[in-house]
Amino acid sequence: MFGCMRLASRISELKKAGHVILSLRHETGVAVYLLLEGREC
């Protein structure tokens, strides 16, 4: 459980810093987090 709490805290930090994070959750409760990165042309 400690690892999950640390992950949630880190995701919150990244969002506050302006990063875009896509969160996908399966009906069984499994979650996947994707850190989206944009590149300027």
C-alpha positions as CSV (number, residue, x, y, z in Angstrom):
1,M,0.0,0.0,0.0
2,F,2.9,2.4,0.7
3,G,4.0,2.2,-2.9
4,C,0.6,3.1,-4.1
5,M,0.5,6.2,-1.8
6,R,3.9,7.3,-3.1
7,L,2.8,6.9,-6.7
8,A,-0.4,9.0,-6.1
9,S,1.7,11.6,-4.4
10,R,4.2,11.7,-7.3
11,I,1.4,11.9,-9.9
12,S,-0.1,14.9,-8.0
13,E,3.3,16.6,-8.0
14,L,3.7,16.1,-11.7
15,K,0.2,17.5,-12.4
16,K,0.9,20.6,-10.2
17,A,4.1,21.1,-12.2
18,G,2.0,21.3,-15.4
19,H,2.5,17.9,-16.8
20,V,-0.5,16.2,-18.5
21,I,-1.2,12.7,-17.2
22,L,-3.8,10.4,-18.7
23,S,-5.4,8.0,-16.2
24,L,-7.1,4.9,-17.5
25,R,-8.9,2.5,-15.1
26,H,-10.2,-0.9,-16.0
27,E,-13.5,-2.1,-14.5
28,T,-11.4,-4.6,-12.3
29,G,-9.7,-1.6,-10.7
30,V,-6.3,-1.8,-12.5
31,A,-5.1,1.7,-13.4
32,V,-2.6,2.8,-16.0
33,Y,-1.1,6.3,-16.0
34,L,0.5,7.8,-19.1
35,L,2.7,10.9,-18.9
36,L,2.0,12.8,-22.1
37,E,4.8,14.9,-23.6
38,G,4.4,17.4,-26.3
39,R,7.1,18.6,-28.6
40,E,7.2,21.9,-30.4
41,C,7.9,21.9,-34.1
